[in-house]
Structures are given as structure tokens and as C-alpha cells.
Amino acid sequence: MFAAEIWTTIGMVAGVIAVLMALIFLLVFSRYIGLWVRAFTSGAKIGPLNLVVMSLRKVNPQIIVDTKIMAVQAGLDAITTREMEAHYLAGGNIQRHVRALIAAHRADISLNWETAAAIDLAGRNVFEAVQTSVDPKVIDCPDPRRYGRNTLDGVAKDGIQLKAKARVTVRTNLDQLVGGATEETVIARVGEGIVSAIGSCETHKEVLANPMMIA
């Protein structure tokens, strides 16, 4: 009878330990289970073990799952979870990166993963670049929000100062974006060109008679 009581006690202790371990498991992995269910039902194909490994590698599994679902639903099934993790670990904005690829896909613009990654890691807004490639952007020169002034001031050779404004339409060339001119560079170059053109005129009347000569 004594031996039976011992085994009963051992069984109860083992049962309590098993219940505690199950509770700890559920508490620790409940967030992963929820993410896995979302990924599975959306066709994102991310396993529960992959989600745990992501956390161990300092990758936010929530962001990866949300982004993978977004890509799959947009028809970009070829993007792998490994590519997303690598870009995230490299310091890229994975959600903006994939949104850019989706926008390019819908606009029938050729943009592969590597090019988009290079643009994003170079510090450029790749999603905005795709939008500008589809819909050209008009830039004010100068931009009063950035430079605190509304006009470009130049002095003709007769000593008369002229104030000018310009609007430039730009379209992004995605293949040349990395290392290319930024919006600030465009504004600066246009401003320098206009001021220089005004300064090369013999009189201010030349500019007033033909404004296109400083364009």
C-alpha cells in the first residue's frame, strides 16, 4: 500500500509538472501559433518553427508574416521568406520594399527584388520612386517648405534684380536611381542654372521679353 501511495504521489507530481510545462509552452508560443494560423490560411507558407527561429535571429516575425501575406495576395508568390529576413537584417524597410514591388507589378514596370533592395538600402524611398516612375512628379524651384523662400533671385548685367520661379517635372528611372540625383539636387541645379542665366543677360529686359531664355 505504501508503494502504491508513492507511485500515486509521483504520478500526481508528474501530472502537475506536465500541466505547468504545457501552460508555459502555450504562453511562450501562443503568439507564434496565431501568426502561423494567419500565414497558413493566407497561403504564405511560413512554418511555426520558422517563426521561432526568426525571433532568435532578432527578426520581427509579425512584420515578416504581414509582409509575406501582402506579397502572396498581390500575386508575388516568388518572394521567399529567406529573402525577406535577409533584407530585414540588412536594415531595409521590408514592408515598403514589398509595397514597391507590388506597385511595379500592377503598373507592369520591370523591377526585380535585387534592384528594389539596392534602392531601399541606399536610403531612397523605393515605393515613392515607383510611384514617380508611373506618375511624374512636379517639383517647385525653390521649394518654400525646404528653403524658406519663394523665388530665385538673379541680377542681370544692368544691375536689376529679377525674381523667378520654376516648376520641374521629373520621372524616376529606377535603373539609375542608386547614385543618381535626389530631389534636393534637382532643385539646386535648376536654381543655379536660372540664376546664372539671368546673370549672363545684358539687361533685365531681355529676360522679361523672352522668359524661356532662362528655362
N, CA, C and O of each residue as an XYZ file, in Angstrom:
860
protein
N       0.840     -1.209      0.000
C       0.000      0.000      0.000
C       0.876      1.261      0.000
O       0.591      2.246     -0.681
N       1.955      1.186      0.793
C       2.857      2.336      0.852
C       3.482      2.626     -0.513
O       3.598      3.777     -0.934
N       3.882      1.539     -1.192
C       4.465      1.703     -2.530
C       3.450      2.283     -3.497
O       3.791      3.096     -4.356
N       2.208      1.863     -3.355
C       1.153      2.374     -4.239
C       0.944      3.861     -4.024
O       0.721      4.611     -4.974
N       1.020      4.291     -2.739
C       0.856      5.715     -2.437
C       2.001      6.535     -3.044
O       1.806      7.643     -3.544
N       3.203      5.945     -2.980
C       4.363      6.646     -3.563
C       4.181      6.842     -5.061
O       4.421      7.927     -5.592
N       3.757      5.787     -5.729
C       3.561      5.891     -7.180
C       2.425      6.850     -7.513
O       2.467      7.551     -8.524
N       1.411      6.871     -6.654
C       0.304      7.814     -6.866
C       0.797      9.253     -6.741
O       0.443     10.129     -7.531
N       1.638      9.467     -5.704
C       2.198     10.814     -5.495
C       3.089     11.222     -6.666
O       3.024     12.349     -7.158
N       3.926     10.272     -7.101
C       4.805     10.553     -8.248
C       3.981     10.882     -9.483
O       4.317     11.792    -10.240
N       2.903     10.135     -9.681
C       2.034     10.388    -10.836
C       1.396     11.762    -10.776
O       1.292     12.454    -11.789
N       0.958     12.163     -9.554
C       0.347     13.486     -9.394
C       1.363     14.594     -9.667
O       1.068     15.578    -10.345
N       2.578     14.406     -9.119
C       3.630     15.410     -9.342
C       3.970     15.513    -10.825
O       4.119     16.607    -11.370
N       4.091     14.349    -11.469
C       4.389     14.346    -12.906
C       3.276     15.022    -13.692
O       3.532     15.741    -14.658
N       2.035     14.784    -13.267
C       0.903     15.415    -13.948
C       0.920     16.921    -13.797
O       0.661     17.661    -14.747
N       1.235     17.373    -12.562
C       1.305     18.823    -12.322
C       2.417     19.448    -13.159
O       2.244     20.508    -13.761
N       3.575     18.760    -13.184
C       4.700     19.265    -13.984
C       4.328     19.330    -15.463
O       4.654     20.295    -16.155
N       3.644     18.295    -15.938
C       3.236     18.267    -17.347
C       2.277     19.405    -17.661
O       2.375     20.040    -18.711
N       1.340     19.661    -16.733
C       0.381     20.754    -16.938
C       1.103     22.094    -16.952
O       0.823     22.951    -17.790
N       2.047     22.271    -16.004
C       2.803     23.524    -15.954
C       3.618     23.734    -17.226
O       3.674     24.839    -17.765
N       4.247     22.660    -17.696
C       5.033     22.765    -18.928
C       4.148     23.100    -20.116
O       4.533     23.874    -20.992
N       2.954     22.509    -20.139
C       2.017     22.800    -21.229
C       1.581     24.258    -21.191
O       1.465     24.910    -22.228
N       1.336     24.768    -19.961
C       0.928     26.169    -19.830
C       2.052     27.109    -20.266
O       1.819     28.094    -20.967
N       3.275     26.785    -19.836
C       4.427     27.603    -20.237
C       4.595     27.579    -21.752
O       4.855     28.607    -22.377
N       4.444     26.393    -22.330
C       4.560     26.258    -23.785
C       3.522     27.122    -24.492
O       3.830     27.817    -25.460
N       2.286     27.067    -23.991
C       1.218     27.849    -24.616
C       1.469     29.342    -24.470
O       1.236     30.110    -25.404
N       1.954     29.760    -23.278
C       2.218     31.177    -23.065
C       3.332     31.681    -23.980
O       3.246     32.769    -24.549
N       4.378     30.867    -24.109
C       5.536     31.277    -24.916
C       5.221     31.252    -26.402
O       5.620     32.149    -27.146
N       4.503     30.221    -26.831
C       4.312     30.016    -28.259
C       2.937     30.435    -28.780
O       2.629     30.241    -29.956
N       2.112     31.009    -27.901
C       0.766     31.401    -28.344
C       0.824     32.429    -29.474
O       0.047     32.351    -30.426
N       1.750     33.399    -29.372
C       1.866     34.417    -30.424
C       2.324     33.800    -31.740
O       1.912     34.233    -32.817
N       3.177     32.786    -31.644
C       3.635     32.124    -32.863
C       2.524     31.293    -33.499
O       2.411     31.213    -34.722
N       1.711     30.681    -32.651
C       0.604     29.876    -33.171
C      -0.369     30.760    -33.937
O      -0.829     30.403    -35.022
N      -0.678     31.931    -33.354
C      -1.579     32.863    -34.030
C      -1.020     33.332    -35.360
O      -1.740     33.404    -36.356
N       0.273     33.652    -35.373
C       0.918     34.088    -36.614
C       0.938     32.967    -37.647
O       0.709     33.195    -38.835
N       1.216     31.747    -37.174
C       1.263     30.613    -38.095
C      -0.098     30.354    -38.722
O      -0.197     30.080    -39.918
N      -1.157     30.442    -37.902
C      -2.516     30.231    -38.427
C      -2.834     31.269    -39.496
O      -3.403     30.936    -40.536
N      -2.469     32.529    -39.246
C      -2.705     33.590    -40.233
C      -1.941     33.314    -41.517
O      -2.482     33.440    -42.615
N      -0.677     32.937    -41.367
C       0.149     32.655    -42.545
C      -0.388     31.451    -43.311
O      -0.453     31.472    -44.540
N      -0.771     30.407    -42.588
C      -1.258     29.176    -43.221
C      -2.550     29.425    -43.988
O      -2.697     28.984    -45.127
N      -3.480     30.129    -43.363
C      -4.770     30.377    -44.017
C      -4.650     31.347    -45.188
O      -5.536     31.405    -46.041
N      -3.558     32.111    -45.231
C      -3.353     33.069    -46.326
C      -2.453     32.511    -47.424
O      -2.219     33.174    -48.435
N      -1.952     31.300    -47.228
C      -1.085     30.694    -48.235
C       0.328     31.229    -48.219
O       1.048     31.113    -49.210
N       0.744     31.827    -47.082
C       2.075     32.430    -47.009
C       3.190     31.411    -46.801
O       4.358     31.724    -47.032
N       2.858     30.221    -46.377
C       3.820     29.117    -46.247
C       5.004     29.471    -45.343
O       6.161     29.422    -45.758
N       4.684     29.825    -44.108
C       5.711     30.054    -43.089
C       5.403     29.113    -41.932
O       4.344     29.216    -41.313
N       6.316     28.201    -41.639
C       6.092     27.219    -40.593
C       6.284     27.788    -39.201
O       6.958     28.805    -39.036
N       5.691     27.135    -38.176
C       5.832     27.623    -36.798
C       7.282     27.640    -36.326
O       7.684     28.542    -35.590
N       8.068     26.654    -36.744
C       9.478     26.626    -36.355
C      10.230     27.809    -36.958
O      11.119     28.375    -36.322
N       9.870     28.181    -38.194
C      10.498     29.346    -38.832
C      10.246     30.614    -38.033
O      11.117     31.478    -37.931
N       9.048     30.723    -37.465
C       8.695     31.906    -36.682
C       9.539     31.995    -35.417
O       9.979     33.078    -35.031
N       9.762     30.848    -34.772
C      10.592     30.826    -33.568
C      12.031     31.198    -33.914
O      12.662     31.979    -33.201
N      12.544     30.645    -34.996
C      13.918     30.931    -35.426
C      14.082     32.411    -35.760
O      15.129     32.997    -35.485
N      13.053     33.018    -36.352
C      13.110     34.452    -36.659
C      13.368     35.263    -35.395
O      14.220     36.151    -35.384
N      12.631     34.957    -34.332
C      12.811     35.691    -33.077
C      14.219     35.504    -32.531
O      14.819     36.445    -32.012
N      14.744     34.294    -32.647
C      16.103     34.026    -32.182
C      17.132     34.808    -32.988
O      18.198     35.147    -32.474
N      16.819     35.095    -34.242
C      17.734     35.847    -35.115
C      17.474     37.354    -35.063
O      18.029     38.116    -35.855
N      16.618     37.778    -34.117
C      16.278     39.202    -33.949
C      15.496     39.749    -35.146
O      15.624     40.922    -35.498
N      14.696     38.895    -35.758
C      13.804     39.317    -36.842
C      12.390     39.355    -36.289
O      11.963     38.416    -35.617
N      11.657     40.430    -36.562
C      10.278     40.551    -36.080
C       9.362     39.658    -36.923
O       9.094     39.982    -38.080
N       8.873     38.530    -36.362
C       8.044     37.617    -37.156
C       6.726     38.238    -37.594
O       6.186     37.878    -38.640
N       6.204     39.173    -36.796
C       4.946     39.836    -37.149
C       5.093     40.586    -38.472
O       4.225     40.503    -39.341
N       6.197     41.319    -38.616
C       6.423     42.087    -39.842
C       6.607     41.160    -41.036
O       6.074     41.419    -42.115
N       7.360     40.082    -40.846
C       7.601     39.147    -41.950
C       6.306     38.486    -42.394
O       6.045     38.377    -43.592
N       5.490     38.043    -41.437
C       4.217     37.392    -41.782
C       3.294     38.365    -42.503
O       2.719     38.027    -43.538
N       3.149     39.573    -41.960
C       2.269     40.568    -42.597
C       2.731     40.877    -44.019
O       1.920     40.982    -44.939
N       4.042     41.021    -44.183
C       4.588     41.359    -45.499
C       4.448     40.199    -46.477
O       4.130     40.404    -47.648
N       4.688     38.975    -45.994
C       4.565     37.802    -46.869
C       3.115     37.619    -47.323
O       2.862     37.291    -48.482
N       2.172     37.829    -46.415
C       0.754     37.737    -46.776
C       0.408     38.788    -47.824
O      -0.294     38.499    -48.794
N       0.906     40.010    -47.626
C       0.659     41.092    -48.576
C       1.199     40.734    -49.954
O       0.544     40.988    -50.965
N       2.392     40.144    -49.999
C       3.007     39.765    -51.273
C       2.230     38.647    -51.953
O       1.983     38.703    -53.158
N       1.845     37.632    -51.186
C       1.113     36.492    -51.753
C      -0.232     36.933    -52.303
O      -0.627     36.518    -53.393
N      -0.930     37.766    -51.561
C      -2.242     38.225    -52.014
C      -2.146     39.103    -53.255
O      -3.111     39.226    -54.009
N      -0.974     39.716    -53.469
C      -0.774     40.547    -54.660
C      -0.256     39.731    -55.841
O      -0.051     40.268    -56.929
N      -0.047     38.445    -55.627
C       0.404     37.587    -56.718
C       1.907     37.443    -56.831
O       2.403     36.895    -57.815
N       2.650     37.932    -55.829
C       4.110     37.823    -55.855
C       4.542     36.620    -55.021
O       5.180     36.772    -53.979
N       4.192     35.438    -55.483
C       4.490     34.215    -54.735
C       5.976     33.863    -54.747
O       6.431     33.094    -53.900
N       6.733     34.410    -55.686
C       8.143     34.025    -55.834
C       9.037     34.610    -54.741
O      10.164     34.152    -54.554
N       8.547     35.611    -54.025
C       9.353     36.211    -52.960
C       9.430     35.233    -51.790
O       8.402     34.804    -51.264
N      10.637     34.887    -51.390
C      10.806     33.899    -50.328
C      10.937     34.563    -48.955
O      11.312     35.729    -48.834
N      10.616     33.781    -47.938
C      10.760     34.260    -46.563
C      12.222     34.559    -46.249
O      12.519     35.518    -45.537
N      13.128     33.752    -46.771
C      14.562     33.957    -46.540
C      15.016     35.309    -47.095
O      15.807     36.005    -46.458
N      14.521     35.684    -48.275
C      14.879     36.981    -48.860
C      14.385     38.118    -47.975
O      15.086     39.109    -47.771
N      13.174     37.966    -47.453
C      12.617     38.998    -46.584
C      13.436     39.136    -45.303
O      13.740     40.248    -44.872
N      13.789     38.013    -44.704
C      14.594     38.046    -43.483
C      15.950     38.708    -43.736
O      16.407     39.524    -42.936
N      16.582     38.356    -44.838
C      17.899     38.909    -45.158
C      17.823     40.424    -45.329
O      18.699     41.148    -44.855
N      16.784     40.902    -46.001
C      16.643     42.346    -46.211
C      16.355     43.047    -44.887
O      16.866     44.138    -44.637
N      15.544     42.429    -44.048
C      15.238     42.988    -42.731
C      16.515     43.104    -41.897
O      16.766     44.138    -41.278
N      17.318     42.038    -41.883
C      18.555     42.036    -41.103
C      19.583     43.023    -41.647
O      20.446     43.496    -40.908
N      19.492     43.332    -42.938
C      20.412     44.300    -43.551
C      20.014     45.739    -43.239
O      20.716     46.678    -43.614
N      18.883     45.907    -42.549
C      18.437     47.247    -42.182
C      17.448     47.856    -43.150
O      17.164     49.051    -43.075
N      16.915     47.050    -44.063
C      15.959     47.565    -45.037
C      14.550     47.657    -44.483
O      14.214     47.022    -43.483
N      13.743     48.451    -45.143
C      12.322     48.568    -44.793
C      11.569     47.552    -45.641
O      11.193     47.840    -46.777
N      11.351     46.367    -45.089
C      10.819     45.263    -45.874
C       9.394     45.521    -46.357
O       9.033     45.112    -47.460
N       8.586     46.192    -45.544
C       7.203     46.449    -45.953
C       7.144     47.446    -47.112
O       6.396     47.248    -48.069
N       7.927     48.506    -47.021
C       7.961     49.484    -48.117
C       8.556     48.864    -49.377
O       8.130     49.160    -50.493
N       9.538     48.008    -49.181
C      10.185     47.296    -50.280
C       9.166     46.461    -51.054
O       9.097     46.534    -52.281
N       8.384     45.674    -50.335
C       7.397     44.807    -50.990
C       6.255     45.625    -51.588
O       5.740     45.282    -52.652
N       5.855     46.700    -50.916
C       4.810     47.564    -51.497
C       5.277     48.135    -52.832
O       4.482     48.277    -53.762
N       6.561     48.463    -52.927
C       7.107     48.974    -54.189
C       7.048     47.912    -55.277
O       6.697     48.208    -56.419
N       7.393     46.671    -54.923
C       7.335     45.582    -55.900
C       5.903     45.322    -56.350
O       5.660     45.026    -57.520
N       4.963     45.432    -55.427
C       3.550     45.241    -55.773
C       3.090     46.346    -56.717
O       2.420     46.079    -57.714
N       3.454     47.600    -56.396
C       3.070     48.729    -57.248
C       3.669     48.586    -58.641
O       2.997     48.857    -59.636
N       4.932     48.161    -58.720
C       5.584     47.966    -60.017
C       4.921     46.831    -60.790
O       4.739     46.922    -62.004
N       4.562     45.773    -60.087
C       3.900     44.622    -60.721
C       2.567     45.033    -61.331
O       2.242     44.644    -62.453
N       1.803     45.816    -60.592
C       0.484     46.246    -61.071
C       0.596     47.251    -62.214
O      -0.277     47.314    -63.080
N       1.675     48.036    -62.211
C       1.872     49.032    -63.270
C       2.650     48.458    -64.449
O       2.953     49.175    -65.404
N       2.974     47.170    -64.386
C       3.721     46.487    -65.445
C       5.087     47.138    -65.663
O       5.529     47.325    -66.797
N       5.745     47.480    -64.552
C       7.089     48.055    -64.591
C       8.086     46.975    -64.184
O       7.856     46.245    -63.219
N       9.181     46.875    -64.911
C      10.199     45.872    -64.602
C      11.005     46.308    -63.376
O      11.766     47.274    -63.432
N      10.828     45.592    -62.281
C      11.572     45.881    -61.053
C      11.771     44.564    -60.308
O      10.807     43.969    -59.824
N      13.013     44.112    -60.216
C      13.264     42.853    -59.519
C      13.635     43.101    -58.059
O      13.825     44.239    -57.628
N      13.731     42.008    -57.317
C      13.989     42.096    -55.881
C      15.323     42.777    -55.593
O      15.406     43.626    -54.705
N      16.361     42.416    -56.332
C      17.699     42.948    -56.075
C      17.764     44.457    -56.298
O      18.367     45.179    -55.504
N      17.138     44.935    -57.385
C      17.157     46.374    -57.673
C      16.410     47.150    -56.607
O      16.883     48.181    -56.129
N      15.232     46.646    -56.234
C      14.444     47.314    -55.196
C      15.195     47.315    -53.869
O      15.159     48.303    -53.135
N      15.876     46.213    -53.559
C      16.644     46.129    -52.311
C      17.789     47.137    -52.305
O      18.045     47.785    -51.290
N      18.472     47.268    -53.432
C      19.587     48.215    -53.527
C      19.100     49.648    -53.333
O      19.753     50.444    -52.659
N      17.960     49.971    -53.922
C      17.394     51.318    -53.775
C      17.029     51.579    -52.321
O      17.327     52.644    -51.779
N      16.383     50.605    -51.695
C      15.946     50.759    -50.307
C      17.134     50.880    -49.363
O      17.138     51.737    -48.479
N      18.135     50.036    -49.540
C      19.303     50.061    -48.659
C      20.175     51.292    -48.887
O      20.991     51.644    -48.035
N      20.003     51.950    -50.039
C      20.735     53.195    -50.310
C      20.075     54.389    -49.622
O      20.558     55.518    -49.723
N      18.966     54.131    -48.922
C      18.294     55.198    -48.195
C      17.238     55.931    -48.991
O      16.709     56.943    -48.531
N      16.920     55.441    -50.177
C      15.904     56.078    -51.002
C      14.556     55.407    -50.759
O      14.492     54.224    -50.423
N      13.491     56.167    -50.930
C      12.142     55.621    -50.761
C      11.753     54.902    -52.041
O      11.320     55.533    -53.005
N      11.905     53.584    -52.054
C      11.685     52.814    -53.279
C      10.219     52.821    -53.693
O       9.914     52.782    -54.886
N       9.309     52.870    -52.726
C       7.882     52.912    -53.062
C       7.534     54.230    -53.748
O       6.811     54.248    -54.745
N       8.053     55.328    -53.208
C       7.826     56.641    -53.822
C       8.476     56.711    -55.195
O       7.945     57.353    -56.102
N       9.619     56.057    -55.356
C      10.308     56.041    -56.649
C       9.465     55.352    -57.711
O       9.400     55.809    -58.852
N       8.823     54.257    -57.340
C       7.948     53.556    -58.285
C       6.757     54.433    -58.646
O       6.368     54.506    -59.812
N       6.183     55.093    -57.662
C       5.047     55.982    -57.925
C       5.440     57.107    -58.875
O       4.681     57.455    -59.780
N       6.627     57.676    -58.667
C       7.096     58.754    -59.539
C       7.419     58.236    -60.932
O       7.304     58.967    -61.916
N       7.821     56.981    -61.014
C       8.073     56.372    -62.318
C       6.779     56.219    -63.102
O       6.770     56.343    -64.326
N       5.684     55.950    -62.393
C       4.371     55.795    -63.036
C       3.735     57.151    -63.283
O       3.239     57.431    -64.374
N       3.757     57.991    -62.253
C       3.111     59.305    -62.311
C       4.167     60.377    -62.038
O       4.512     60.600    -60.877
N       4.692     61.050    -63.073
C       5.753     62.051    -62.887
C       5.396     63.085    -61.823
O       4.235     63.463    -61.664
N       6.407     63.525    -61.111
C       6.215     64.459    -60.009
C       6.650     65.862    -60.408
O       7.661     66.041    -61.088
N       5.879     66.851    -59.981
C       6.207     68.252    -60.262
C       6.895     68.846    -59.037
O       6.360     68.807    -57.929
N       8.086     69.398    -59.254
C       8.875     69.972    -58.160
C       8.922     71.490    -58.309
O       9.190     72.010    -59.392
N       8.661     72.186    -57.217
C       8.775     73.649    -57.209
C      10.225     74.042    -56.951
O      10.882     73.475    -56.078
N      10.722     75.017    -57.717
C      12.081     75.525    -57.545
C      12.019     77.038    -57.352
O      11.676     77.762    -58.286
N      12.346     77.526    -56.157
C      12.703     76.754    -54.964
C      11.457     76.237    -54.249
O      10.347     76.700    -54.513
N      11.640     75.294    -53.363
C      10.541     74.773    -52.554
C      10.502     75.571    -51.253
O      11.400     75.432    -50.423
N       9.474     76.410    -51.060
C       9.436     77.263    -49.863
C       9.405     76.475    -48.559
O       9.827     76.980    -47.518
N       8.907     75.240    -48.609
C       8.856     74.431    -47.386
C      10.250     74.000    -46.942
O      10.480     73.748    -45.759
N      11.170     73.917    -47.883
C      12.526     73.472    -47.555
C      13.506     74.625    -47.404
O      14.403     74.591    -46.562
N      13.319     75.650    -48.237
C      14.319     76.719    -48.287
C      13.831     78.036    -47.690
O      14.612     78.978    -47.552
N      12.554     78.113    -47.336
C      12.033     79.311    -46.695
C      11.935     80.521    -47.595
O      11.794     81.638    -47.098
N      12.004     80.341    -48.895
C      11.837     81.455    -49.834
C      11.051     80.984    -51.050
O      11.032     79.800    -51.386
N      10.409     81.942    -51.693
C       9.501     81.611    -52.788
C      10.071     81.876    -54.174
O       9.480     81.459    -55.170
N      11.211     82.564    -54.256
C      11.737     82.931    -55.574
C      13.237     82.668    -55.674
O      13.946     82.558    -54.673
N      13.691     82.572    -56.926
C      15.117     82.512    -57.238
C      15.525     83.914    -57.672
O      14.963     84.458    -58.623
N      16.481     84.489    -56.994
C      16.852     85.883    -57.254
C      18.163     85.953    -58.036
O      19.192     85.427    -57.611
N      18.096     86.624    -59.203
C      19.282     86.806    -60.030
C      19.413     88.258    -60.459
O      18.417     88.975    -60.553
N      20.625     88.685    -60.715
C      20.876     90.079    -61.107
C      21.469     90.107    -62.510
O      22.505     89.497    -62.778
N      20.783     90.835    -63.408
C      21.279     90.980    -64.782
C      22.477     91.937    -64.795
O      22.778     92.581    -63.790
N      23.147     92.021    -65.930
C      24.350     92.849    -66.022
C      24.064     94.337    -65.883
O      24.979     95.122    -65.635
N      22.797     94.737    -66.041
C      22.468     96.157    -65.861
C      22.160     96.480    -64.399
O      21.768     97.602    -64.078
N      22.338     95.491    -63.508
C      22.168     95.736    -62.076
C      20.760     95.557    -61.558
O      20.514     95.761    -60.370
N      19.832     95.181    -62.415
C      18.441     94.990    -61.994
C      18.234     93.538    -61.539
O      18.581     92.584    -62.235
N      17.655     93.422    -60.346
C      17.388     92.082    -59.816
C      16.054     91.553    -60.325
O      15.058     92.274    -60.367
N      16.054     90.290    -60.707
C      14.830     89.628    -61.154
C      14.533     88.455    -60.226
O      15.439     87.759    -59.768
N      13.261     88.252    -59.964
C      12.808     87.139    -59.138
C      12.080     86.144    -60.035
O      11.199     86.519    -60.809
N      12.451     84.891    -59.926
C      11.862     83.877    -60.810
C      11.438     82.642    -60.014
O      11.935     82.367    -58.922
N      10.501     81.920    -60.613
C      10.068     80.629    -60.070
C      10.087     79.618    -61.203
O       9.953     79.974    -62.373
N      10.254     78.370    -60.847
C      10.235     77.322    -61.874
C       9.546     76.083    -61.318
O       9.554     75.828    -60.114
N       8.956     75.331    -62.222
C       8.360     74.043    -61.855
C       8.937     72.993    -62.798
O       8.878     73.133    -64.019
N       9.486     71.955    -62.216
C      10.161     70.920    -62.998
C       9.413     69.600    -62.843
O       9.086     69.183    -61.732
N       9.151     68.957    -63.967
C       8.503     67.647    -63.945
C       9.573     66.567    -64.044
O      10.378     66.561    -64.976
N       9.576     65.650    -63.073
C      10.588     64.596    -63.054
C       9.924     63.220    -63.064
O       8.872     63.011    -62.460
N      10.563     62.299    -63.760
C      10.127     60.900    -63.771
C      11.317     60.040    -63.344
O      12.423     60.198    -63.862
N      11.089     59.149    -62.417
C      12.170     58.324    -61.880
C      12.584     57.227    -62.851
O      11.748     56.508    -63.399
N      13.895     57.114    -63.053
C      14.460     55.984    -63.788
C      14.995     55.012    -62.739
O      16.055     55.243    -62.157
N      14.265     53.935    -62.501
C      14.599     53.020    -61.414
C      15.987     52.409    -61.563
O      16.665     52.164    -60.565
N      16.417     52.160    -62.798
C      17.719     51.536    -63.025
C      18.879     52.461    -62.673
O      19.988     51.998    -62.405
N      18.622     53.776    -62.673
C      19.689     54.740    -62.410
C      19.477     55.496    -61.101
O      20.153     56.490    -60.833
N      18.532     55.018    -60.286
C      18.188     55.765    -59.078
C      19.309     55.746    -58.042
O      19.610     56.771    -57.429
N      19.925     54.587    -57.847
C      21.015     54.497    -56.872
C      22.208     55.293    -57.386
O      22.749     54.991    -58.450
N      22.614     56.300    -56.637
C      23.721     57.153    -57.050
C      23.295     58.309    -57.932
O      24.115     59.149    -58.303
N      22.005     58.357    -58.272
C      21.501     59.436    -59.119
C      21.141     60.672    -58.311
O      21.315     60.707    -57.093
N      20.640     61.679    -59.002
C      20.307     62.948    -58.358
C      19.066     62.810    -57.484
O      18.079     62.189    -57.879
N      19.130     63.395    -56.298
C      17.969     63.437    -55.420
C      17.117     64.652    -55.783
O      17.507     65.476    -56.610
N      15.955     64.747    -55.153
C      15.079     65.890    -55.414
C      15.769     67.194    -55.025
O      15.638     68.202    -55.719
N      16.500     67.172    -53.920
C      17.226     68.367    -53.484
C      18.283     68.779    -54.511
O      18.506     69.966    -54.749
N      18.930     67.776    -55.113
C      19.947     68.062    -56.124
C      19.327     68.698    -57.358
O      19.892     69.629    -57.933
N      18.164     68.195    -57.765
C      17.470     68.755    -58.930
C      17.117     70.210    -58.682
O      17.335     71.065    -59.540
N      16.566     70.491    -57.494
C      16.185     71.866    -57.158
C      17.413     72.776    -57.173
O      17.357     73.892    -57.689
N      18.518     72.299    -56.606
C      19.737     73.113    -56.551
C      20.285     73.391    -57.945
O      20.687     74.516    -58.242
N      20.303     72.371    -58.804
C      20.847     72.551    -60.154
C      19.980     73.481    -60.990
O      20.494     74.319    -61.731
N      18.673     73.334    -60.871
C      17.769     74.214    -61.619
C      17.937     75.647    -61.139
O      17.997     76.576    -61.944
N      18.014     75.822    -59.816
C      18.183     77.166    -59.268
C      19.472     77.812    -59.730
O      19.480     78.983    -60.109
N      20.557     77.065    -59.702
C      21.846     77.596    -60.156
C      21.799     77.976    -61.632
O      22.353     78.996    -62.042
N      21.131     77.141    -62.420
C      21.041     77.421    -63.856
C      20.265     78.686    -64.154
O      20.652     79.474    -65.017
N      19.157     78.881    -63.433
C      18.330     80.073    -63.667
C      19.065     81.339    -63.229
O      19.086     82.330    -63.959
N      19.661     81.310    -62.049
C      20.389     82.488    -61.555
C      21.554     82.818    -62.483
O      21.818     83.989    -62.759
N      22.250     81.790    -62.962
C      23.367     82.009    -63.886
C      22.885     82.584    -65.212
O      23.538     83.451    -65.793
N      21.733     82.096    -65.694
C      21.193     82.589    -66.966
C      20.784     84.052    -66.855
O      21.006     84.839    -67.775
N      20.186     84.411    -65.721
C      19.812     85.816    -65.514
C      21.069     86.686    -65.478
O      21.105     87.765    -66.070
N      22.092     86.210    -64.780
C      23.322     86.988    -64.655
C      24.066     87.175    -65.963
O      24.857     88.109    -66.090
N      23.832     86.309    -66.937
C      24.517     86.432    -68.229
C      23.794     87.368    -69.194
O      24.323     87.683    -70.260
N      22.598     87.814    -68.834
C      21.837     88.722    -69.710
C      22.365     90.153    -69.580
O      22.693     90.612    -68.486
N      22.441     90.847    -70.718
C      22.935     92.225    -70.712
C      22.002     93.139    -69.937
O      22.455     93.995    -69.176
N      20.705     92.963    -70.126
C      19.718     93.766    -69.401
C      18.593     92.866    -68.921
O      18.373     91.781    -69.460
N      17.887     93.329    -67.904
C      16.764     92.555    -67.380
C      15.627     92.474    -68.388
O      14.794     91.570    -68.322
N      15.596     93.430    -69.328
C      14.515     93.441    -70.318
C      14.582     92.213    -71.236
O      13.558     91.745    -71.733
N      15.786     91.704    -71.451
C      15.921     90.509    -72.287
C      15.149     89.336    -71.680
O      14.496     88.575    -72.393
N      15.231     89.204    -70.379
C      14.532     88.108    -69.694
C      13.032     88.340    -69.726
O      12.257     87.414    -69.961
N      12.622     89.590    -69.486
C      11.194     89.901    -69.489
C      10.587     89.686    -70.871
O       9.437     89.263    -70.994
N      11.366     89.978    -71.908
C      10.859     89.815    -73.272
C      10.825     88.346    -73.683
O       9.984     87.938    -74.483
N      11.737     87.561    -73.134
C      11.799     86.143    -73.512
C      12.161     85.291    -72.288
O      13.318     84.899    -72.134
N      11.191     85.001    -71.424
C      11.464     84.233    -70.197
C      12.049     82.845    -70.460
O      12.727     82.283    -69.601
N      11.786     82.292    -71.651
C      12.267     80.945    -71.952
C      13.788     80.872    -72.045
O      14.358     79.781    -72.017
N      14.452     82.031    -72.158
C      15.898     82.008    -72.287
C      16.582     81.586    -70.983
O      17.757     81.216    -70.990
N      15.850     81.640    -69.867
C      16.442     81.198    -68.601
C      15.884     79.842    -68.170
O      16.203     79.348    -67.088
N      15.048     79.246    -69.022
C      14.444     77.960    -68.651
C      15.447     76.836    -68.824
O      15.126     75.676    -68.562
